[in-house]
Amino acid sequence: MGTCAVVLAIYGASSLLRGPSMTAPALPFESGLLPTQHAVSRYHARWYAVTILFLAFDMEMIFMYPWAVVVAEMGRGAVIEMFGFLAVLLVGVVYVWREGALRWT
């Protein structure tokens, strides 16, 4: 019961202290400018392929850093596994390249 009283007291105090309510609806992000085009239409579809390619290389770095720290301890097997991983990524890059996702025209 005490918690409800505290919540109601805080709510009442905030309604008294906030001042007059806004009569106009808030504009996007409170910047005061109305959008001139739809949000999705601003980016060309090729950026999505570039983003996926970036994420693939980002994942590569996430996996390669801890591997580089322990590769001396793990030996030849770790090197072979990393080259297999890089081969899979290379197949993905070749596919994206052949599909034309990296062409800008």
C-alpha beads as a LAMMPS data file, in Angstrom:
LAMMPS data file: protein, C-alpha beads

105 atoms
104 bonds

1 atom types
1 bond types

-500.0 500.0 xlo xhi
-500.0 500.0 ylo yhi
-500.0 500.0 zlo zhi

Masses

1 110.0

Atoms # bond

1 1 1 0.000 0.000 0.000
2 1 1 2.904 2.348 0.763
3 1 1 4.411 1.835 -2.704
4 1 1 1.155 2.822 -4.395
5 1 1 1.029 5.991 -2.327
6 1 1 4.586 6.914 -3.327
7 1 1 3.850 6.295 -7.018
8 1 1 0.686 8.402 -6.869
9 1 1 2.508 11.172 -5.011
10 1 1 5.295 11.284 -7.597
11 1 1 2.764 11.252 -10.440
12 1 1 0.789 14.070 -8.841
13 1 1 3.901 16.158 -8.169
14 1 1 5.114 15.736 -11.739
15 1 1 1.732 16.803 -13.127
16 1 1 1.825 19.939 -10.965
17 1 1 5.434 20.843 -11.799
18 1 1 5.526 20.121 -15.529
19 1 1 3.809 23.320 -16.549
20 1 1 1.334 23.830 -19.372
21 1 1 0.754 20.939 -21.731
22 1 1 1.848 21.135 -25.333
23 1 1 -1.089 21.859 -27.597
24 1 1 0.649 21.000 -30.877
25 1 1 1.685 17.432 -31.605
26 1 1 5.378 16.717 -31.363
27 1 1 7.243 16.746 -34.652
28 1 1 9.602 13.926 -35.651
29 1 1 12.479 13.699 -33.221
30 1 1 11.517 17.109 -31.875
31 1 1 13.647 18.753 -34.588
32 1 1 10.830 20.896 -35.896
33 1 1 11.206 19.754 -39.500
34 1 1 8.672 17.634 -41.273
35 1 1 10.068 14.732 -43.299
36 1 1 10.275 15.326 -47.046
37 1 1 10.348 11.643 -48.041
38 1 1 9.610 8.231 -46.619
39 1 1 12.256 6.875 -44.244
40 1 1 12.868 3.693 -46.239
41 1 1 13.288 5.523 -49.548
42 1 1 16.428 7.323 -48.452
43 1 1 18.753 4.346 -48.825
44 1 1 19.394 2.442 -52.005
45 1 1 19.037 -1.333 -51.835
46 1 1 22.717 -1.882 -52.653
47 1 1 23.628 -0.552 -49.203
48 1 1 22.023 -3.606 -47.633
49 1 1 24.410 -5.910 -49.531
50 1 1 27.350 -3.760 -48.503
51 1 1 26.152 -3.913 -44.905
52 1 1 25.943 -7.700 -44.995
53 1 1 29.433 -7.851 -46.489
54 1 1 30.717 -5.546 -43.747
55 1 1 29.127 -7.743 -41.101
56 1 1 30.792 -10.809 -42.599
57 1 1 34.207 -9.180 -42.311
58 1 1 33.343 -7.853 -38.876
59 1 1 32.563 -11.397 -37.746
60 1 1 35.852 -12.482 -39.250
61 1 1 37.717 -10.046 -37.036
62 1 1 35.723 -11.087 -33.974
63 1 1 36.799 -14.698 -34.512
64 1 1 40.369 -13.933 -35.561
65 1 1 41.390 -11.851 -32.550
66 1 1 41.036 -14.575 -29.894
67 1 1 42.478 -17.069 -32.379
68 1 1 45.574 -14.889 -32.814
69 1 1 46.047 -14.815 -29.054
70 1 1 46.096 -18.616 -28.653
71 1 1 47.352 -19.852 -32.055
72 1 1 50.883 -20.512 -30.775
73 1 1 49.540 -22.770 -28.012
74 1 1 47.108 -24.674 -30.236
75 1 1 49.501 -25.461 -33.063
76 1 1 48.942 -26.485 -36.659
77 1 1 45.291 -27.542 -36.192
78 1 1 44.269 -23.991 -35.300
79 1 1 45.956 -22.618 -38.405
80 1 1 44.203 -25.165 -40.633
81 1 1 40.822 -24.388 -39.064
82 1 1 41.323 -20.641 -39.534
83 1 1 42.220 -21.100 -43.185
84 1 1 39.041 -23.160 -43.595
85 1 1 37.035 -20.353 -42.003
86 1 1 38.685 -17.780 -44.270
87 1 1 37.980 -19.993 -47.296
88 1 1 34.265 -19.971 -46.461
89 1 1 34.354 -16.173 -46.210
90 1 1 36.245 -15.958 -49.485
91 1 1 33.547 -18.032 -51.197
92 1 1 30.980 -15.531 -49.883
93 1 1 32.965 -12.557 -51.183
94 1 1 33.397 -14.163 -54.602
95 1 1 29.649 -14.842 -54.739
96 1 1 28.785 -11.249 -53.827
97 1 1 31.319 -9.971 -56.351
98 1 1 29.970 -12.169 -59.165
99 1 1 26.382 -11.148 -58.385
100 1 1 27.403 -7.505 -58.847
101 1 1 26.606 -6.307 -55.342
102 1 1 29.867 -4.361 -55.221
103 1 1 29.190 -2.487 -58.481
104 1 1 27.977 1.063 -57.959
105 1 1 26.587 1.741 -61.424

Bonds

1 1 1 2
2 1 2 3
3 1 3 4
4 1 4 5
5 1 5 6
6 1 6 7
7 1 7 8
8 1 8 9
9 1 9 10
10 1 10 11
11 1 11 12
12 1 12 13
13 1 13 14
14 1 14 15
15 1 15 16
16 1 16 17
17 1 17 18
18 1 18 19
19 1 19 20
20 1 20 21
21 1 21 22
22 1 22 23
23 1 23 24
24 1 24 25
25 1 25 26
26 1 26 27
27 1 27 28
28 1 28 29
29 1 29 30
30 1 30 31
31 1 31 32
32 1 32 33
33 1 33 34
34 1 34 35
35 1 35 36
36 1 36 37
37 1 37 38
38 1 38 39
39 1 39 40
40 1 40 41
41 1 41 42
42 1 42 43
43 1 43 44
44 1 44 45
45 1 45 46
46 1 46 47
47 1 47 48
48 1 48 49
49 1 49 50
50 1 50 51
51 1 51 52
52 1 52 53
53 1 53 54
54 1 54 55
55 1 55 56
56 1 56 57
57 1 57 58
58 1 58 59
59 1 59 60
60 1 60 61
61 1 61 62
62 1 62 63
63 1 63 64
64 1 64 65
65 1 65 66
66 1 66 67
67 1 67 68
68 1 68 69
69 1 69 70
70 1 70 71
71 1 71 72
72 1 72 73
73 1 73 74
74 1 74 75
75 1 75 76
76 1 76 77
77 1 77 78
78 1 78 79
79 1 79 80
80 1 80 81
81 1 81 82
82 1 82 83
83 1 83 84
84 1 84 85
85 1 85 86
86 1 86 87
87 1 87 88
88 1 88 89
89 1 89 90
90 1 90 91
91 1 91 92
92 1 92 93
93 1 93 94
94 1 94 95
95 1 95 96
96 1 96 97
97 1 97 98
98 1 98 99
99 1 99 100
100 1 100 101
101 1 101 102
102 1 102 103
103 1 103 104
104 1 104 105
